[in-house]
Amino acid sequence: MVEELPTFAKYGNFLIDPNTVLERSGNSLIKKSFLKLEMLLKQLETNYSHEEISKCKLAIQNLKCFVDPSSIKSGLYLQHNNLFQKIIGNQFGLANTTYLEPVLYLLYSYHFEVDEKIIDSLNEKFSNLISRSLHVAKNFYSKLPILVPQSQKTLELILALLLSDHVDENIKLRGLMVAHGENTATSIQNVVNSSCGTYIFDALDMPIDTGVEPIIDEAKKLIASFNTTEGFILMVDMGSLGQLYSEIKSHLDGDLLVVNNLTTLTSLDLALKMQQNISFKQIAEAADRDYEIGVQYYEGFSQSPNILVSCISGLGIAQKVSEIIQPFLPSDIKVIPVDYNSLKEKIKSKEWAYFDRTLFVLTTLDILEPVEFRHMKLYDLLDASGENNLKRWLAPYMTSEEIDGFSQQLLRFFSKEGISERLSFLNPDVVIRQVEEINAKYESYYGLNLDGKVKLNLYMHIALMIERLMVQKNAEVKVEPQTEAEKDFLKISHSIFQPIELKYNIHISNYKISLLYELFKQFINK
């Protein structure tokens, strides 16, 4: 439940009006420092390296010299400070972060903000790389008066960046405590997180005089912001809250353990095991054996029909592919990015129950072992046989047009990933759209329907050819077309490429077109 904020009267008179932006121009030094911080945050978009992160943190800490001692007597500051200690210091067990609060208040009082494009880009990065820190930051700012929405989003990112030095991002499992009473669950959360010295558990208090529905809604909102693929532990007090599991299990992407008697001792035992990254299965088995209380354990990557995506290069690519697929599917089918090692472990130990609701698995490497589920390599989706498999597997859930749209989006994604690594200065998004138009003209002229792998090859070739011609003025190699088909290809190609030549001030020679003909001729000469 969202806690009602204390009235400002309880904190004395304001010296700073939360609805009025402080004038930066009066202090040129602080203005320059804010501009520098904005620039450093922008640089993190494209270069999320340890060096750039350190520069950013240092720039934030250097703002401490601008903290006005008189401002810490204001009602707004007292509220900011009180909530920082209560939420971040106590509930999330990060008491050693109080030194950060004055600088964060400075940014808060000045309504510091950056461009929304920077916010969106960093929010995506942080959600993948420092998700626990970002969750703590968002929880804190959700309790403060919103000054400017864009400023709040900016400050969430800044606080998350600073907290990442103190929050253990390696903890894989997620845990939630729920109990009746005004502060029952959050009091145990305070003790457990503080004892562990980092954020392990979330907590929701449920007033005695309300039903279970509001707490179910709050729990679902929390779960929606978590990665639960590694497992989720729900601790509840006795009584009606025990029904929570039946309401939330379909919203999880991994296993669920329900401990139906919330106590400080049991919570601390579980938290220490989570902190040591003991596997979910070991924790669940020990709980069932050692606790003289109700324990329920539910297996599966998801209780809903699902598609698993696993990439050996990490969860980042799997997450992006999942985001492409999900919008095309009905809401009751989940697309879940899965750690490759976790997937291999399940296969090795033949834990087929995990795949009971899995429609199929997409991977970047072949699964060579015999398995009891359907699977395919991601890149095989781009050829005819892969597309046919996809249409057959998804036919009960998607129309043919939706599947074609999905295939096109996936092709664009793979093209962009590959081209981005090789282009020096051209915008991959722009170039890919232009190359798609070129390819569509060839397909229309020759009546072709090329599969994804062929298109990917063409996209890469044409995009890189355009950039090379912009930076290299090589002497033209003279070639003569050998056949009528090649003459026709030469003629139509000059027409197709004319807009590109004008746009980029380049000349595509007969030699370059003859190389392109080598890629096309196997299809147009049939």
C-alpha positions in Angstrom: 0.0 0.0 0.0 1.3 3.5 -0.8 1.9 5.3 2.5 0.2 8.6 3.0 2.7 11.4 3.2 2.9 13.5 6.3 1.6 17.1 5.9 4.3 19.7 5.3 3.1 21.5 8.5 4.8 18.7 10.5 8.2 19.8 9.2 8.0 23.6 9.8 7.9 26.5 7.3 9.2 26.3 3.8 12.1 28.3 2.7 11.9 26.7 -0.7 8.6 26.4 -2.6 8.5 23.0 -4.2 6.4 24.4 -7.1 9.0 27.1 -8.0 12.2 26.3 -9.9 15.3 27.9 -8.4 17.0 30.3 -10.8 20.3 28.8 -11.9 21.6 31.8 -13.7 22.3 33.6 -10.4 25.2 31.2 -9.8 27.3 30.6 -13.0 29.4 28.0 -11.3 26.4 25.8 -10.4 25.0 26.3 -13.9 28.3 25.1 -15.4 28.3 22.1 -13.0 24.8 21.2 -14.0 25.6 21.4 -17.7 28.7 19.2 -17.2 26.6 16.6 -15.3 24.1 16.7 -18.2 26.8 16.1 -20.7 28.3 13.2 -18.7 24.9 11.5 -18.4 24.5 11.9 -22.2 27.9 10.3 -22.7 26.7 7.2 -20.7 24.1 6.6 -23.4 26.8 5.5 -25.9 29.7 4.6 -23.5 28.5 2.9 -20.4 32.0 2.2 -19.2 33.6 2.1 -15.7 35.5 5.2 -16.5 32.5 7.2 -17.7 30.4 6.0 -14.7 33.2 7.2 -12.3 33.3 10.6 -14.0 29.6 10.9 -13.6 29.6 10.0 -9.9 32.4 12.4 -9.2 30.6 15.2 -10.9 27.5 14.5 -8.8 29.6 14.4 -5.5 31.3 17.7 -6.5 28.0 19.5 -6.3 28.2 19.2 -2.5 30.0 22.5 -2.4 26.8 24.2 -3.5 24.7 22.9 -0.7 23.4 26.0 1.2 23.4 25.3 5.0 20.3 27.5 5.4 18.3 25.2 3.1 18.6 22.3 5.6 16.3 24.1 7.9 13.4 24.2 5.5 10.3 22.0 5.7 11.0 20.5 2.3 14.5 19.5 3.3 13.4 17.9 6.5 10.8 15.8 4.6 13.5 14.8 2.0 15.9 13.9 4.8 13.3 12.0 6.9 12.1 9.9 3.9 15.7 9.2 2.8 16.6 7.8 6.2 13.3 5.9 6.5 13.1 4.4 3.1 16.7 4.0 1.8 18.5 3.8 5.2 16.1 1.6 7.0 13.7 -0.3 4.8 16.3 -1.1 2.1 19.1 -1.5 4.6 21.4 1.1 3.1 22.2 3.2 6.2 25.7 3.9 4.9 24.3 6.0 2.0 23.1 9.0 4.1 26.1 11.1 2.9 24.5 11.2 -0.5 21.3 12.9 0.7 22.4 16.6 0.7 23.5 16.5 -2.9 20.4 14.7 -4.0 18.3 17.4 -2.1 20.2 20.1 -4.0 19.3 18.5 -7.4 15.8 18.0 -6.1 15.3 21.6 -5.1 16.7 22.9 -8.4 14.4 20.5 -10.3 17.5 19.2 -12.2 16.5 17.4 -15.4 18.0 16.1 -18.7 16.5 15.4 -22.1 13.8 12.7 -22.2 15.8 10.8 -24.9 18.7 10.5 -22.4 16.3 9.4 -19.7 14.7 6.7 -21.8 18.1 5.4 -23.0 19.6 5.3 -19.5 16.5 3.8 -18.0 16.7 0.9 -20.3 20.4 0.4 -19.5 19.9 0.7 -15.8 16.9 -1.7 -15.9 19.3 -4.4 -17.3 22.5 -3.6 -15.4 21.6 -2.0 -12.0 17.9 -3.0 -11.7 17.9 -3.3 -7.9 19.5 0.1 -7.4 16.9 1.6 -9.8 14.1 0.0 -7.9 15.2 1.5 -4.6 15.6 4.9 -6.3 12.1 4.8 -7.8 10.6 3.7 -4.5 12.1 6.7 -2.7 11.0 9.3 -5.3 7.5 7.9 -5.5 7.0 9.0 -1.8 8.2 12.6 -2.4 6.1 15.4 -3.8 6.6 15.4 -7.6 8.1 18.7 -8.6 8.4 18.1 -12.4 7.9 14.5 -13.8 11.0 14.8 -16.1 13.0 15.9 -13.1 11.8 13.0 -11.0 12.8 10.5 -13.7 16.2 12.2 -14.0 16.8 12.1 -10.2 15.8 8.4 -10.1 18.6 7.6 -12.5 21.1 9.7 -10.6 20.2 8.1 -7.3 20.4 4.6 -8.8 23.8 5.3 -10.2 25.0 6.4 -6.7 23.3 3.5 -4.9 24.9 1.0 -7.3 28.1 1.3 -5.2 26.1 0.0 -2.2 23.4 -2.4 -3.6 24.4 -5.9 -4.4 23.3 -6.3 -8.0 24.5 -10.0 -8.1 21.5 -11.2 -6.0 19.4 -13.2 -8.4 16.3 -14.0 -6.5 13.5 -11.6 -5.6 11.5 -11.6 -2.3 8.4 -9.9 -1.0 7.0 -9.8 2.6 3.3 -9.2 3.1 1.5 -8.9 6.4 -1.5 -7.5 8.2 -0.8 -4.5 10.4 0.4 -0.9 10.0 4.1 -1.6 10.0 4.4 -5.4 10.4 6.0 -6.3 7.1 8.1 -3.2 6.7 9.4 -3.5 10.3 10.7 -7.0 9.5 12.1 -5.7 6.2 14.0 -3.1 8.1 15.6 -5.7 10.4 16.4 -8.1 7.6 17.8 -5.7 5.0 19.8 -3.8 7.6 21.3 -7.0 9.0 22.4 -8.0 5.5 23.7 -4.5 4.8 21.9 -4.4 1.4 18.6 -4.6 -0.3 17.2 -8.1 -0.3 13.5 -8.0 0.4 10.6 -5.7 -0.5 7.6 -5.4 1.9 3.9 -4.5 1.8 1.9 -3.6 4.9 -1.8 -4.4 4.8 -4.2 -2.5 7.2 -6.3 -4.8 9.3 -9.6 -3.2 8.1 -9.0 -3.7 4.3 -9.5 -6.7 2.1 -6.8 -8.6 0.2 -7.6 -7.1 -3.3 -5.6 -3.8 -2.8 -2.5 -5.7 -1.7 -2.8 -8.1 -4.6 -2.8 -5.1 -7.0 0.2 -3.6 -5.2 2.1 -7.0 -5.4 1.3 -7.3 -9.1 2.8 -3.8 -9.7 5.9 -4.7 -7.9 6.3 -8.0 -9.7 5.9 -6.3 -13.1 9.0 -4.3 -12.4 11.1 -7.3 -11.4 13.1 -9.9 -13.3 11.7 -13.1 -11.7 13.2 -15.6 -14.1 15.5 -16.9 -11.4 12.7 -17.4 -8.9 10.5 -15.5 -6.5 10.0 -15.9 -2.7 6.7 -14.7 -1.2 6.4 -14.5 2.6 3.0 -13.9 4.1 1.4 -14.0 7.6 -1.3 -16.5 8.3 -4.8 -16.1 7.1 -6.3 -14.6 4.0 -3.0 -13.4 2.5 -2.2 -17.1 1.8 -4.4 -16.8 -1.2 -2.0 -14.2 -2.7 0.0 -16.9 -4.5 -2.9 -18.0 -6.7 -3.3 -14.4 -7.8 0.3 -13.6 -8.6 1.8 -16.9 -9.8 0.6 -16.3 -13.4 2.5 -12.9 -13.4 5.9 -14.6 -12.6 8.5 -15.7 -15.1 10.1 -18.3 -12.8 9.6 -20.5 -9.8 7.5 -19.4 -6.8 8.1 -20.3 -3.2 5.4 -19.3 -0.7 6.3 -19.3 3.0 3.0 -19.0 4.9 4.2 -17.6 8.2 6.2 -14.4 8.2 8.7 -14.2 11.0 12.0 -12.2 11.5 14.0 -15.4 12.1 12.7 -17.2 9.0 13.0 -14.0 6.8 16.7 -13.5 7.9 17.5 -17.1 7.2 16.1 -16.8 3.7 17.7 -13.4 3.1 21.2 -14.7 4.0 20.7 -17.6 1.6 19.6 -15.3 -1.2 22.6 -13.0 -0.5 24.9 -16.1 -0.9 23.2 -16.8 -4.2 22.2 -20.3 -3.1 20.0 -21.7 -5.9 16.3 -21.4 -5.7 15.8 -25.1 -5.7 18.1 -25.6 -2.7 16.4 -22.8 -0.8 12.9 -24.3 -1.6 13.9 -27.8 -0.6 15.5 -26.6 2.7 12.5 -24.5 3.5 10.2 -27.4 3.1 12.4 -29.5 5.3 13.5 -27.1 8.0 10.6 -24.7 8.6 7.7 -26.0 10.7 5.3 -23.8 8.8 3.4 -24.0 5.6 5.6 -24.0 2.5 4.4 -24.2 -1.1 6.6 -24.5 -4.1 5.6 -24.0 -7.8 7.8 -25.0 -10.6 8.1 -23.6 -14.1 9.6 -20.7 -16.1 6.1 -19.3 -16.1 2.6 -20.5 -15.2 1.3 -18.9 -18.5 2.1 -20.2 -22.0 5.5 -18.8 -22.9 8.3 -18.5 -25.4 11.9 -18.6 -24.0 14.7 -16.6 -25.7 18.3 -17.4 -24.7 21.5 -15.9 -26.1 25.0 -17.0 -25.2 26.1 -13.3 -25.4 23.9 -12.5 -22.4 20.5 -11.3 -21.4 20.8 -8.0 -23.2 20.2 -9.4 -26.7 17.6 -11.9 -25.4 15.8 -9.0 -23.8 15.7 -7.0 -27.0 14.5 -9.9 -29.1 11.8 -10.6 -26.4 10.7 -7.0 -26.7 10.3 -7.4 -30.5 8.2 -10.5 -30.2 5.9 -9.6 -27.3 3.8 -6.9 -28.9 2.7 -9.4 -31.6 1.4 -12.0 -29.1 -1.7 -12.2 -27.1 -1.2 -10.8 -23.6 -1.5 -14.2 -21.9 1.6 -15.5 -23.8 4.8 -14.3 -22.2 8.1 -13.9 -24.0 10.9 -14.6 -21.4 14.6 -13.9 -21.7 16.5 -16.7 -20.0 20.1 -16.8 -18.9 21.9 -19.3 -21.3 23.7 -21.1 -18.4 20.4 -21.5 -16.6 18.8 -23.0 -19.7 21.7 -25.4 -20.2 21.5 -26.5 -16.5 17.8 -27.3 -16.8 18.6 -29.4 -20.0 21.5 -31.1 -18.4 19.5 -32.2 -15.3 16.4 -33.0 -17.5 14.1 -30.8 -15.5 11.4 -30.9 -18.1 8.7 -29.7 -15.7 10.2 -26.2 -16.2 9.1 -26.3 -19.9 5.5 -27.5 -19.3 4.0 -24.3 -20.6 6.7 -23.4 -23.1 5.6 -23.2 -26.7 9.2 -23.2 -28.0 12.7 -22.0 -27.2 14.8 -19.6 -29.4 18.6 -19.7 -28.9 21.7 -18.3 -30.6 23.4 -21.7 -30.5 22.0 -25.1 -31.5 20.7 -27.3 -28.7 22.4 -30.6 -29.5 21.1 -32.7 -26.7 17.7 -34.5 -27.0 15.1 -32.4 -25.3 11.3 -32.5 -24.7 10.4 -29.1 -26.2 10.5 -27.4 -29.6 13.4 -25.2 -30.3 15.1 -23.3 -33.1 18.2 -21.0 -33.6 17.3 -17.3 -33.8 19.0 -16.9 -37.1 17.1 -19.8 -38.6 14.0 -17.6 -38.3 15.4 -15.7 -41.2 15.3 -18.5 -43.7 12.3 -20.2 -45.4 12.3 -23.4 -43.2 12.6 -21.3 -40.0 9.7 -19.1 -41.1 7.6 -22.1 -41.9 8.3 -23.6 -38.4 7.4 -20.2 -36.8 4.1 -20.0 -38.7 3.2 -23.6 -37.7 4.1 -23.1 -34.0 2.4 -19.7 -33.7 -0.6 -20.3 -36.0 -3.0 -20.9 -33.0 -2.0 -17.4 -31.6 -1.1 -15.1 -34.5 -2.4 -14.3 -38.0 -0.1 -14.8 -41.0 0.2 -11.0 -41.4 1.3 -10.6 -37.7 3.9 -13.4 -38.2 5.2 -11.6 -41.3 5.4 -8.3 -39.4 7.3 -10.0 -36.6 9.8 -11.5 -39.1 10.4 -8.1 -40.7 11.1 -6.5 -37.3 13.5 -9.3 -36.3 15.3 -8.9 -39.6 15.6 -5.1 -39.0 17.0 -5.8 -35.5 19.6 -8.2 -36.7 20.6 -5.9 -39.5 21.0 -3.0 -37.2 23.0 -4.9 -34.7 25.4 -6.1 -37.3 25.7 -2.9 -39.3 26.1 -0.7 -36.1 29.3 -2.5 -35.3 30.8 -1.8 -38.7 29.6 1.7 -39.6 31.8 4.6 -38.6 29.4 7.5 -38.9 26.2 6.7 -40.8 23.1 6.3 -38.7 22.1 2.6 -38.8 18.4 3.3 -38.5 18.4 5.6 -41.4 20.6 3.4 -43.6 18.5 0.3 -42.9 15.3 2.0 -44.0 16.9 3.2 -47.2 18.3 -0.3 -47.9 14.9 -1.8 -47.2 13.5 0.5 -49.9 16.2 -0.6 -52.4 15.6 -4.3 -51.7 11.8 -3.8 -52.1 12.3 -2.2 -55.5 14.4 -5.2 -56.6 11.9 -7.7 -55.3 9.0 -5.8 -57.0 10.9 -5.5 -60.4 11.9 -9.2 -60.4 8.9 -10.6 -58.6 11.0 -12.0 -55.8 10.3 -12.9 -52.2 13.7 -13.3 -50.6 14.1 -15.0 -47.3 15.5 -13.3 -44.2 19.1 -14.6 -44.4 19.5 -13.4 -48.0 18.1 -10.0 -47.1 20.4 -9.7 -44.1 23.4 -10.4 -46.4 22.1 -7.8 -48.9 21.5 -5.2 -46.2 25.0 -5.6 -44.8 26.6 -5.4 -48.3 24.7 -2.3 -49.5 24.9 -0.3 -46.3 28.6 -0.8 -46.0 29.1 -0.1 -49.7 27.4 3.3 -49.3 29.7 4.3 -46.4 32.8 3.1 -48.1 32.0 5.2 -51.2 31.5 8.3 -49.1 35.1 8.0 -47.6 37.0 6.3 -50.4 37.2 7.6 -53.9 38.8 4.6 -55.6 39.6 4.4 -59.3 36.8 2.8 -61.1 37.3 -0.8 -62.4 35.9 -1.1 -65.8 33.5 -4.0 -66.4 31.3 -5.0 -69.2 28.1 -6.9 -68.7 28.4 -10.5 -70.1 24.7 -11.3 -70.6 21.4 -9.6 -71.4 20.2 -10.4 -67.8 23.3 -8.6 -66.4 22.7 -5.6 -68.8 19.1 -5.3 -67.6 20.3 -5.6 -63.9 22.8 -2.8 -64.5 20.2 -0.5 -66.0 17.5 -1.0 -63.3 20.2 -0.7 -60.6 21.3 2.7 -61.7 17.7 3.8 -61.6 17.1 2.3 -58.1 20.3 3.8 -56.6 19.8 7.3 -58.1 18.2 8.8 -55.0 21.0 7.4 -52.8 23.6 8.8 -55.1 22.0 12.3 -54.9 21.5 12.1 -51.1 25.1 11.1 -50.2 26.9 12.6 -53.2 28.4 9.3 -54.3 28.7 7.4 -57.6 27.9 3.7 -57.7 30.0 2.3 -60.5 29.2 -0.6 -62.9 31.8 -2.6 -61.0 30.0 -2.1 -57.6 26.7 -3.1 -59.3 28.4 -6.2 -60.8 29.3 -7.3 -57.3 25.7 -6.9 -56.3 24.6 -8.9 -59.3 26.6 -11.8 -58.0 24.4 -11.8 -54.9 21.2 -11.5 -56.9 21.7 -13.6 -60.0 21.0 -17.0 -58.3 17.5 -15.7 -57.7 16.7 -13.6 -60.8 18.0 -16.1 -63.4 15.8 -19.0 -62.2 
